[in-house]
Amino acid sequence: MSDVTRAEVCVTACADLFLGAGETLASPMGLIPSLGAKLARLTSEPDLLLSDGEAFLLTPESTVEGWLPYRKVFDVVAHGRRHVVMGANQVDRFGNQNISAIGDHARPTRQLLGFRGAPGNTVNHRTSYWVPRHSTRVLVEAVDVVSGVGYDRAAGPFHDVHRVVTNLAVLDFDTPDHSMRILSVHPGVSVDEVRKQTSFPLIANNVTETRLPTDEELELIRTRLDPQSKRDKEVPQ
Amino acid sequence: MRDKRMTADEVVGEIKDGMTVGIGGWGSRRKPMTLVKAILRSGVEDLTVVTYGGPDAGLLCAAGKVRKLVYGFVSLDSIPYDPWFKRARETGAIEVLELDEGMFQTGLRAAGHRLPFLPIRAGLGSDVLKYAPELKTVRSPYDDGEELVAMPALKLDVALVHLNRADKHGNAQYLGPDPYFDDLFCLAADRRYVSCEQVVETFDGPPQTLLLNRMMVDGVVEAPGGAGFTSCVPDYGRDEALQREYANAATDLEQWPDFYERFLG
């Protein structure tokens, strides 16, 4: 299909984050990762568990199938059957992420949310990141504050930073020293452009093109999951 | 059985300068705003405030009540950042202990269990420990020998929470989907106060919703609307219009005095 939008490519790239997850709690933060998780549940990963963002686990038909208040989410974090897709104000070449503060933490130039659950998530279970605006300001040489833990730090037995999905590409850490590499570029994006928008050198061997959504996936995204096309606001065409 | 009903001002009369005050709820959800307003109107200052932060954190910073803030995040949920908290941080007005959310819960549990600390994996490798060098790690004494964070007890002088229903003896009930951590705040504190939408003689609904029992509560304040503008479902949702007004006035300080006066009533 020639009319597939960039936002739709990002949704399926987020859905593909959950391939093989099975009965795991998917915790997507933000619209595109949420659409991706819901799409995965309807297609490739019917066993995924999804919450309403509050205390209930919901089926695709919005029936309550479970109760998961915040304290029980913390239990799942520690138990490990969870894949979180977090945002990142900054992320670096080893997957360290910052959502706490820009500048010096003692007196930041810009205070952000705080550590939230990022330190616990990243040492307990699989973590991916979603970056709606891939730029040198977000993909930085070194983050100002380490909220989510990257591969160059003591991260323990359950550390597993999986992928970074951006509006330009899909990146992972499957390299000898776990530094970030380009796994695929979205259709219409060049490796050079991704490199230009990144502050650190990116490994780029065997880069493929991010797959397009199937007709079935497009139909689900457009008519069932996001009929009002809110996705286009998060990732403009 | 004792009648523990009291007014919000009587609760705040128990809070002395320099105390550590835990505030229940989560973000902009079920915050004991009537009790927070009573603090804002009082002369008490120099507080250490322990909170899964929402507008309670911002308002107390605005009024200059906070010496130190202990939090995992501060957010208004539908509005990501609280402008007063941002300003307090960016001007260096407050000391902070910024924690991972799970570490925060573990600290409350340790305090409630009268333990010096509880181990947790969260925090390892992150900058939580860098900015809080008082937090130590501990090594497992068993064969695994794993290094873990020794999350110290977050002991509170006072806990303030808001629930949907309570009786005059201090038993209290939440009717929404999430208990948040209000029971842990009460267990971690020396003095525990619950405000509620309604004081009742007997409770309707499943007994599992009775989050607090009277051993955990020293005072009960009947405060209908007492979580507003934060949410207190099913009694009411968040007042998004008033929250937006708060955030706008907190951003544009010319609007603040007028808003603040109206807000405090």
Chai-1 contact restraints between the chains, C-beta under 6 A:
chainA,res_idxA,chainB,res_idxB,connection_type,confidence,min_distance_angstrom,max_distance_angstrom,comment,restraint_id
A,E54,B,P177,contact,1.0,0.0,6.0,A-B,restraint_1
A,A55,B,P177,contact,1.0,0.0,6.0,A-B,restraint_2
A,A55,B,D178,contact,1.0,0.0,6.0,A-B,restraint_3
A,P69,B,D178,contact,1.0,0.0,6.0,A-B,restraint_4
A,F74,B,G102,contact,1.0,0.0,6.0,A-B,restraint_5
A,F74,B,Q105,contact,1.0,0.0,6.0,A-B,restraint_6
A,H105,B,Y131,contact,1.0,0.0,6.0,A-B,restraint_7
A,R107,B,G92,contact,1.0,0.0,6.0,A-B,restraint_8
A,P108,B,R89,contact,1.0,0.0,6.0,A-B,restraint_9
A,Q111,B,K86,contact,1.0,0.0,6.0,A-B,restraint_10
A,Q111,B,R89,contact,1.0,0.0,6.0,A-B,restraint_11
A,Q111,B,E90,contact,1.0,0.0,6.0,A-B,restraint_12
A,L113,B,F73,contact,1.0,0.0,6.0,A-B,restraint_13
A,L113,B,S75,contact,1.0,0.0,6.0,A-B,restraint_14
A,G114,B,Y71,contact,1.0,0.0,6.0,A-B,restraint_15
A,G114,B,G72,contact,1.0,0.0,6.0,A-B,restraint_16
A,G114,B,F73,contact,1.0,0.0,6.0,A-B,restraint_17
A,G114,B,E98,contact,1.0,0.0,6.0,A-B,restraint_18
A,F115,B,E98,contact,1.0,0.0,6.0,A-B,restraint_19
A,F115,B,D100,contact,1.0,0.0,6.0,A-B,restraint_20
A,F115,B,V128,contact,1.0,0.0,6.0,A-B,restraint_21
A,R116,B,F73,contact,1.0,0.0,6.0,A-B,restraint_22
A,R116,B,E101,contact,1.0,0.0,6.0,A-B,restraint_23
A,G117,B,E101,contact,1.0,0.0,6.0,A-B,restraint_24
A,P119,B,D100,contact,1.0,0.0,6.0,A-B,restraint_25
A,P119,B,A122,contact,1.0,0.0,6.0,A-B,restraint_26
A,P119,B,G123,contact,1.0,0.0,6.0,A-B,restraint_27
A,P119,B,S126,contact,1.0,0.0,6.0,A-B,restraint_28
A,P119,B,V128,contact,1.0,0.0,6.0,A-B,restraint_29
A,G120,B,D100,contact,1.0,0.0,6.0,A-B,restraint_30
A,G120,B,G102,contact,1.0,0.0,6.0,A-B,restraint_31
A,G120,B,A122,contact,1.0,0.0,6.0,A-B,restraint_32
A,V123,B,R121,contact,1.0,0.0,6.0,A-B,restraint_33
A,V123,B,L124,contact,1.0,0.0,6.0,A-B,restraint_34
A,V145,B,D127,contact,1.0,0.0,6.0,A-B,restraint_35
A,V146,B,S126,contact,1.0,0.0,6.0,A-B,restraint_36
A,V146,B,D127,contact,1.0,0.0,6.0,A-B,restraint_37
A,V149,B,G125,contact,1.0,0.0,6.0,A-B,restraint_38
A,V149,B,S126,contact,1.0,0.0,6.0,A-B,restraint_39
A,R153,B,G125,contact,1.0,0.0,6.0,A-B,restraint_40
A,A154,B,G125,contact,1.0,0.0,6.0,A-B,restraint_41
A,A155,B,G125,contact,1.0,0.0,6.0,A-B,restraint_42
A,G156,B,L124,contact,1.0,0.0,6.0,A-B,restraint_43
